[in-house]
Structures are given as structure tokens and as C-alpha cells.
Amino acid sequence: MDERTFTDAHGVEVFTRWWPIASPTAVVVIAHGASEHSGRYERFATALNAAGFAAVAIDHRGHGRTAAGADRAIMGAGGGQAVIDDLQDLIVQVRSEMGAELPVHLFGHSLGSLMALSFLVQHSAELAGGILCGVAADVDGVSDLGALLAGFDTP
């Protein structure tokens, strides 16, 4: 695993973790959830490596090692769009270092799924695929299903 940083257009030093492998079939860029950081995805990245995928994870602004003291949990200049732009900058780096022909998939969990969804709306043609996990969305019928399943949780 390699630890790297890049400086975004707003002067924020963005921290990333890279899990490269020899001859990957694709790369998965990981966008973590709220109050998380890229290090929490070590086991996931290792499993991706074992399955033939390289993995790269970002610490979003205000999270992990991209956060600095009082700036924790604050996106700062550029707000949410800057997070999308940071993902774009990271994907450009991935393509530059791992090869433009390598398929890139964006995985987002929780808050990261919302960032990934926004990225997909703006830049879907640049990706081979998107994986959204733990999406915070209002989907018809889900609350009814939750009420039904809650009955099975009793001892």
C-alpha cells in the first residue's frame, strides 16, 4: 500500500491510499462514507487485489488525513463540488499511472455513494462502472420492507 497526496485547485492537500497489483483487470476508486477515512477500507482493498483489481481510496476533505485540526468534517472552499473535483483529479492520476486503457470503477459508500452518484451524473463516460453501497435515498417501499423485517428480529 502506498500513501500519497495531491494538492487540489483550492490548495487543499488531499490524502490517498493506493493498493496496486501487477497486471490488474481494472481499478476500483473508493469514496468512503461520513466520519470515515480511506484506511477503513484496507480489508476491502486487499480483497479487491486478491480478485485481480487494483484499488485506490481517497480521504475526502474534512476526513482522515485530508482533515487538519479544526477543519475536521468541513469540506472547505468549493464545498461538495470540490469533493467531486478531487475524485476527478484522482481518477486522472490513476489513468496516468496505471494506464488510460485500464477500466476504472467508482465505489462509494454512504456519503461516498452520494459523491459517487454526483460524479456519475457529471462524468459517467469516464468510468467503466459505478458501485453505490449504503445509498442514503428515499426509495418507495423500503420503509415498508424495514417494518416487515423488523418482526423477524425478535428473540
Contact map, one row per residue, 1 for C-alpha under 8 A:
11100000000000001111000000000000000000000000000000000000000000000000000000000000000000000000000000000000000000000000000000000000000000000000000000000000000
11110000000000001110000000000000000000000000000000000000000000000000000000000000000000000000000000000000000000000000000000000000000000000000000000000000000
11111000000000111100000000000000000000000000000000000000000000000000000000000000000000000000000000000000000000000000000000000000000000000000000000000000000
01111100000000111100000000000000000000000000000000000000000000000000000000000000000000000000000000000000000000000000000000000000000000000000000000000000000
00111110000011110000000000000000000000000000000000000000000000000000000000000000000000000000000000000000000000000000000000000000000000000000000000000000000
00011111000011100000000000000000000000000000000000000000000000000000000000000000000000000000000000000000000000000000000000000000000000000000000000000000000
00001111111111000000000000000000000000000000000000000000000000000000000000000000000000000000000000000000000000000000000000000000000000000000000000000000000
00000111111111000000000000000000000000000000000000000000000000000000000000000000000001001000000000000000000000000000000000000000000000000000000000000000000
00000011111100000000000000000000000000000000000000000000000000000000000000000000000000000000000000000000000000000000000000000000000000000000000000000000000
00000011111100000000000000000000000000000000000000000000000000000000000000001100000000000000000000000000000000000000000000000000000000000000000000000000000
00000011111110000000000000000000000000000000000000000000000000000000000000000000000000000000000000000000000000000000000000000000000000000000000000000000000
00000011111111000000000000000000000000000000000000000000000010000100000000000000000000000000000000000000000000000000000000000000000000000000000000000000000
00001111001111100000000000000000000000000000000000000000000000000100000000000000000000000000000000000000000000000000000000000000000000000000000000000000000
00001111000111110000000000000000000000000000000000000000011110001100000000000000000001000000000000000000000000000000000000000000000000000000000000000000000
00111100000011111000000000000000000000000000000000000000011100001100000000000000000000000000000000000000000000000000000000000000000000000000000000000000000
00111000000001111100000000000000000001000000000000000001111000000000000000000000000000000000000000000000000000000000000000000000000000000000000000000000000
11110000000000111110000000000000000001100000000000000001110000000000000000000000000000000000000000000000000000000000000000000000000000000000000000000000000
11110000000000011111000000000000000000000000000000000111100000000000000000000000000000000000000000000000000000000000000000000000000000000000000000000000000
11000000000000001111100000000000000000000000110010000111000000000000000000000000000000000000000000000000000000000000000000000000000000000000000000000000000
10000000000000000111110100000000000000000000000010000111000000000000000000000000000000000000000000000000000000000000000000000000000000000000000000000000000
00000000000000000011111100000000000000000000000010011100000000000000000000000000000000000000000000000000000000000000000000000000000000000000000000000000000
00000000000000000001111100000000000000000000000000000000000000000000000000000000000000000000000000000000000000000000000000000000000000000000000000000000000
00000000000000000000111110000000000000000000000000010000000000000000000000000000000000000000000000000000000000000000000000000000000000000000000000000000000
00000000000000000001111111100000000000000000000000011100000000000000000000000000000000000000000000000000000000000000000000000000000000000000000000000000000
00000000000000000000001111100000000000000000000000011100000000000000000000000000000000000000000000000110000000000000000000000000000000000000000000000000000
00000000000000000000000111110000000000000000000000011100000000000000000000000000000000000000000000000111100000000000000000000000000000000000000000000000000
00000000000000000000000111111000000000000000000000001111000000000000000000000000000000000000000000000111100000000000000000000000000000000000000000000000000
00000000000000000000000001111100000000000000000000001111000000000000000000000000000000000000000000000001111000000000000000000000000000000000000000000000000
00000000000000000000000000111110000000000000000000000011110000000000000000000000000000000010000000000001111000000000000000000000000000000000000000000000000
00000000000000000000000000011111000001000000000000000011110000000000000000000000000000000000000000000000011100000000000000000000000000000000000000000000000
00000000000000000000000000001111100001000000000000000000111100000000000000000000000000000000000000000000011110011011000000000000000000000000000000000000000
00000000000000000000000000000111110111001000000000000000111100000000000000000000000000000000000000000000000111111000000000000000000000000000000000000000000
00000000000000000000000000000011111110000000000000000000000000000000000000000000000000000000000000000000000111111000000000000000000000000000000000000000000
00000000000000000000000000000001111100000000000000000000000000100000000000000000000000000000000000000000000001110000000000000000000000000000000000000000000
00000000000000000000000000000000111110000000000000000000000000100000000010000000000000000000000000000000000000000000000000000000000000000000000000000000000
00000000000000000000000000000001111111010000000000000000000000110000000000000000000000000000000000000000000000000000000000000000000000000000000000000000000
00000000000000000000000000000001101111111000000000000000011100111000000000000000000000000000000000000000000000000000000000000000000000000000000000000000000
00000000000000011000000000000111000111111100000000000000111000010000000000000000000000000000000000000000000000000000000000000000000000000000000000000000000
00000000000000001000000000000000000011111100000000000000000000000000000000000000000000000000000000000000000000000000000000000000000000000000000000000000000
00000000000000000000000000000000000111111110000000000000000000000000000000000000000000000000000000000000000000000000000000000000000000000000000000000000000
00000000000000000000000000000001000011111111100000000000100000000000000000000000000000000000000000000000000000000000000000000000000000000000000000000000000
00000000000000000000000000000000000001111111110000000000000000000000000000000000000000000000000000000000000000000000000000000000000000000000000000000000000
00000000000000000000000000000000000000011111111000000000000000000000000000000000000000000000000000000000000000000000000000000000000000000000000000000000000
00000000000000000000000000000000000000001111111100000000000000000000000000000000000000000000000000000000000000000000000000000000000000000000000000000000000
00000000000000000010000000000000000000001111111110000111000000000000000000000000000000000000000000000000000000000000000000000000000000000000000000000000000
00000000000000000010000000000000000000000111111111000000000000000000000000000000000000000000000000000000000000000000000000000000000000000000000000000000000
00000000000000000000000000000000000000000011111111100000000000000000000000000000000000000000000000000000000000000000000000000000000000000000000000000000000
00000000000000000000000000000000000000000001111111111110000000000000000000000000000000000000000000000000000000000000000000000000000000000000000000000000000
00000000000000000011100000000000000000000000111111111110000000000000000000000000000000000000000000000000000000000000000000000000000000000000000000000000000
00000000000000000000000000000000000000000000011111111000000000000000000000000000000000000000000000000000000000000000000000000000000000000000000000000000000
00000000000000000000000000000000000000000000001111111000000000000000000000000000000000000000000000000000000000000000000000000000000000000000000000000000000
00000000000000000000101111000000000000000000000111111100000000000000000000000000000000000000000000000000000000000000000000000000000000000000000000000000000
00000000000000000000100111110000000000000000000111111110000000000000000000000000000000000000000000000000000000000000000000000000000000000000000000000000000
00000000000000000111100111110000000000000000100110011111000000000000000000000000000000000000000000000000000000000000000000000000000000000000000000000000000
00000000000000000111000000111100000000000000100110001111100000000000000000000000000000000000000000000000000000000000000000000000000000000000000000000000000
00000000000000011111000000111100000000000000100000000111110000000000000000000000000000000000000000000000000000000000000000000000000000000000000000000000000
00000000000000011100000000001111000001001000000000000011111000000000000000000000000000000000000000000000000000000000000000000000000000000000000000000000000
00000000000001111000000000001111000011000000000000000001111100000000000000000000000000100000000000000000000000000000000000000000000000000000000000000000000
00000000000001110000000000000011000011000000000000000000111110111100000000000000000000000000000000000000000000000000000000000000000000000000000000000000000
00000000000001100000000000000011000010000000000000000000011111110100000000100000001000000000000000000000000000000000000000000000000000000000000000000000000
00000000000101000000000000000000000000000000000000000000001111100110000011110000001000000000000000000000000000000000000000000000000000000000000000000000000
00000000000000000000000000000000000000000000000000000000000111110111001111110000000000000000000000000000000000000000000000000000000000000000000000000000000
00000000000000000000000000000000011110000000000000000000001111111110000110000000000000000000000000000000000000000000000000000000000000000000000000000000000
00000000000000000000000000000000000111000000000000000000001101111110000000000000000000000000000000000000000000000000000000000000000000000000000000000000000
00000000000001100000000000000000000010000000000000000000001000111111000000000000000000000000000000000000000000000000000000000000000000000000000000000000000
00000000000111100000000000000000000000000000000000000000001111111111000000000000000000000000000000000000000000000000000000000000000000000000000000000000000
00000000000000000000000000000000000000000000000000000000000011111111101110000000000000000000000000000000000000000000000000000000000000000000000000000000000
00000000000000000000000000000000000000000000000000000000000001001111111100000000000000000000000000000000000000000000000000000000000000000000000000000000000
00000000000000000000000000000000000000000000000000000000000000000011111100000000000000000000000000000000000000000000000000000000000000000000000000000000000
00000000000000000000000000000000000000000000000000000000000000000001111100000000000000000000000000000000000000000000000000000000000000000000000000000000000
00000000000000000000000000000000000000000000000000000000000001000011111111110000000000000000000000000000000000000000000000000000000000000000000000000000000
00000000000000000000000000000000000000000000000000000000000001100011111111000000000000000000000000000000000000000000000000000000000000000000000000000000000
00000000000000000000000000000000001000000000000000000000000011100010001111100000000000000000000000000000000000000000000000000000000000000000000000000000000
00000000000000000000000000000000000000000000000000000000000011000000001111110000000000000000000000000000000000000000000000000000000000000000000000000000000
00000000000000000000000000000000000000000000000000000000000111000000001011111111011000000000000000000000000000000000000000000000000000000000000000000000000
00000000000000000000000000000000000000000000000000000000000011000000001001111110000000000000000000000000000000000000000000000000000000000000000000000000000
00000000010000000000000000000000000000000000000000000000000000000000000000111110010000000000000000000000000000000000000000000000000000000000000000000000000
00000000010000000000000000000000000000000000000000000000000000000000000000111111110000000000000000000000000000000000000000000000000000000000000000000000000
00000000000000000000000000000000000000000000000000000000000000000000000000111111111000000000000000000000000000000000000000000000000000000000000000000000000
00000000000000000000000000000000000000000000000000000000000000000000000000100111111100000000000000000000000000000010000000000000000000000000000000000000000
00000000000000000000000000000000000000000000000000000000000000000000000000000111111110000000000000000000000000000000000000000000000000000000000000000000000
00000000000000000000000000000000000000000000000000000000000000000000000000101111111111000000000000000000000000000000000000000000000000000000000000000000000
00000000000000000000000000000000000000000000000000000000000110000000000000100011111111100000000000000000000000000010000000000000000000000000000000000000000
00000000000000000000000000000000000000000000000000000000000000000000000000000001111111110000000000000000000000000011011000000000000000000000000000000000000
00000000000000000000000000000000000000000000000000000000000000000000000000000000111111111000000000000000000000000000000000000000000000000000000000000000000
00000001000001000000000000000000000000000000000000000000000000000000000000000000011111111100000000000000000000000000000000000000000000000000000000000000000
00000000000000000000000000000000000000000000000000000000010000000000000000000000001111111110000000000000000000000000001000000000000000000000000000000000000
00000000000000000000000000000000000000000000000000000000000000000000000000000000000111111111000000000000000000000000001000000000000000000000000000000000000
00000001000000000000000000000000000000000000000000000000000000000000000000000000000011111111100000000000000000000000000000000000000000000000000000000000000
00000000000000000000000000000000000000000000000000000000000000000000000000000000000001111111110000000000000000000000000000000000000000000000000000000000000
00000000000000000000000000001000000000000000000000000000000000000000000000000000000000111111111000000001000000000000000000000000000000000000000000000000000
00000000000000000000000000000000000000000000000000000000000000000000000000000000000000011111111100000000000000000000000000000000000000000000000000000000000
00000000000000000000000000000000000000000000000000000000000000000000000000000000000000001111111110000000000000000000000000000000000000000000000000000000000
00000000000000000000000000000000000000000000000000000000000000000000000000000000000000000111111111100000000000000000000000000000000000000000000000000000000
00000000000000000000000000000000000000000000000000000000000000000000000000000000000000000011111111111100000000000000000000000000000000000000000000000000000
00000000000000000000000000000000000000000000000000000000000000000000000000000000000000000001111111110000000000000000000000000000000000000000000000000000000
00000000000000000000000000000000000000000000000000000000000000000000000000000000000000000000111111100000000000000000000000000000000000000000000000000000000
00000000000000000000000000000000000000000000000000000000000000000000000000000000000000000000011111110100000000000000000000000000000000000000000000000000000
00000000000000000000000000000000000000000000000000000000000000000000000000000000000000000000011111111100000000000000000000000000000000000000000000000000000
00000000000000000000000000000000000000000000000000000000000000000000000000000000000000000000001101111100000000000000000000000000000000000000000000000000000
00000000000000000000000000000000000000000000000000000000000000000000000000000000000000000000001000111110000000000000000000000000000000000000000000000000000
00000000000000000000000011100000000000000000000000000000000000000000000000000000000000000000001001111111000000000000000000000000000000000000000000000000000
00000000000000000000000011100000000000000000000000000000000000000000000000000000000000000000000000001111100000000000000000000011000000000000000000000000000
00000000000000000000000001111000000000000000000000000000000000000000000000000000000000000010000000000111110000000000000000000111100000000000000000000000000
00000000000000000000000001111000000000000000000000000000000000000000000000000000000000000000000000000011111000000000000000000011111000000000000000000000000
00000000000000000000000000011110000000000000000000000000000000000000000000000000000000000000000000000001111100000001000000000010111000000000000000000000000
00000000000000000000000000011110000000000000000000000000000000000000000000000000000000000000000000000000111110011001000000000000011110000000000000000000000
00000000000000000000000000000111100000000000000000000000000000000000000000000000000000000000000000000000011111111111000000000000011110000000000000000000000
00000000000000000000000000000011100000000000000000000000000000000000000000000000000000000000000000000000001111111100000000000000000111100000000000000000000
00000000000000000000000000000001110000000000000000000000000000000000000000000000000000000000000000000000000111111100000000000000000011110000000000000000000
00000000000000000000000000000001110000000000000000000000000000000000000000000000000000000000000000000000000111111110000000000000000000110000000000000000000
00000000000000000000000000000011110000000000000000000000000000000000000000000000000000000000000000000000001111111111000000000000000000000000000000000000000
00000000000000000000000000000011100000000000000000000000000000000000000000000000000000000000000000000000001111111111100000000000001111110000000000000000000
00000000000000000000000000000000000000000000000000000000000000000000000000000000000000000000000000000000000111111111110000000000000000110000000000000000000
00000000000000000000000000000010000000000000000000000000000000000000000000000001001100000000000000000000000100111111111000000000000000000000000000000000000
00000000000000000000000000000010000000000000000000000000000000000000000000000000000100000000000000000000011100011111111100000000010100000000000000000000000
00000000000000000000000000000000000000000000000000000000000000000000000000000000000000000000000000000000000000001111111110000000000100000000000000000000000
00000000000000000000000000000000000000000000000000000000000000000000000000000000000100000000000000000000000000000111111111000000000000000000000000000000000
00000000000000000000000000000000000000000000000000000000000000000000000000000000000100110000000000000000000000000011111111110000000000000000000000000000000
00000000000000000000000000000000000000000000000000000000000000000000000000000000000000000000000000000000000000000001111111110000010000000000000000000000000
00000000000000000000000000000000000000000000000000000000000000000000000000000000000000000000000000000000000000000000111111110000000000000000000000000000000
00000000000000000000000000000000000000000000000000000000000000000000000000000000000000000000000000000000000000000000011111110000000000000000000000000000000
00000000000000000000000000000000000000000000000000000000000000000000000000000000000000000000000000000000000000000000001111111110000000000000000000000000000
00000000000000000000000000000000000000000000000000000000000000000000000000000000000000000000000000000000000000000000001111111110100000000000000000000000000
00000000000000000000000000000000000000000000000000000000000000000000000000000000000000000000000000000000000000000000000000111111000000000000000000000000000
00000000000000000000000000000000000000000000000000000000000000000000000000000000000000000000000000000001000000000000000000111111000000000000000000000000000
00000000000000000000000000000000000000000000000000000000000000000000000000000000000000000000000000000011110000000000000000111111110000000000000000000000000
00000000000000000000000000000000000000000000000000000000000000000000000000000000000000000000000000000011100000000000000000001111110000000000000000000000000
00000000000000000000000000000000000000000000000000000000000000000000000000000000000000000000000000000001110000000000000000010011111000000000000000000000000
00000000000000000000000000000000000000000000000000000000000000000000000000000000000000000000000000000000111100000001000100000011111100000000000000000000000
00000000000000000000000000000000000000000000000000000000000000000000000000000000000000000000000000000000111100001000000000000000111110000000000000000000000
00000000000000000000000000000000000000000000000000000000000000000000000000000000000000000000000000000000001110001001100000000000011111100000000000000000000
00000000000000000000000000000000000000000000000000000000000000000000000000000000000000000000000000000000001111001000000000000000001111100000000000000000000
00000000000000000000000000000000000000000000000000000000000000000000000000000000000000000000000000000000000011001000000000000000000111110000000000000000000
00000000000000000000000000000000000000000000000000000000000000000000000000000000000000000000000000000000000011101100000000000000000111111000000000000000000
00000000000000000000000000000000000000000000000000000000000000000000000000000000000000000000000000000000000001101100000000000000000001111100000000000000000
00000000000000000000000000000000000000000000000000000000000000000000000000000000000000000000000000000000000000000000000000000000000000111110000000000000000
00000000000000000000000000000000000000000000000000000000000000000000000000000000000000000000000000000000000000000000000000000000000000011111010000000000000
00000000000000000000000000000000000000000000000000000000000000000000000000000000000000000000000000000000000000000000000000000000000000001111110000000000000
00000000000000000000000000000000000000000000000000000000000000000000000000000000000000000000000000000000000000000000000000000000000000000111111000000000000
00000000000000000000000000000000000000000000000000000000000000000000000000000000000000000000000000000000000000000000000000000000000000000011111110000000000
00000000000000000000000000000000000000000000000000000000000000000000000000000000000000000000000000000000000000000000000000000000000000000111111111000000000
00000000000000000000000000000000000000000000000000000000000000000000000000000000000000000000000000000000000000000000000000000000000000000001111111100000000
00000000000000000000000000000000000000000000000000000000000000000000000000000000000000000000000000000000000000000000000000000000000000000000111111110000000
00000000000000000000000000000000000000000000000000000000000000000000000000000000000000000000000000000000000000000000000000000000000000000000111111111000000
00000000000000000000000000000000000000000000000000000000000000000000000000000000000000000000000000000000000000000000000000000000000000000000011111111100000
00000000000000000000000000000000000000000000000000000000000000000000000000000000000000000000000000000000000000000000000000000000000000000000001111111110000
00000000000000000000000000000000000000000000000000000000000000000000000000000000000000000000000000000000000000000000000000000000000000000000000111111111000
00000000000000000000000000000000000000000000000000000000000000000000000000000000000000000000000000000000000000000000000000000000000000000000000011111111100
00000000000000000000000000000000000000000000000000000000000000000000000000000000000000000000000000000000000000000000000000000000000000000000000001111111110
00000000000000000000000000000000000000000000000000000000000000000000000000000000000000000000000000000000000000000000000000000000000000000000000000111111110
00000000000000000000000000000000000000000000000000000000000000000000000000000000000000000000000000000000000000000000000000000000000000000000000000011111110
00000000000000000000000000000000000000000000000000000000000000000000000000000000000000000000000000000000000000000000000000000000000000000000000000001111111
00000000000000000000000000000000000000000000000000000000000000000000000000000000000000000000000000000000000000000000000000000000000000000000000000000111111
00000000000000000000000000000000000000000000000000000000000000000000000000000000000000000000000000000000000000000000000000000000000000000000000000000000111
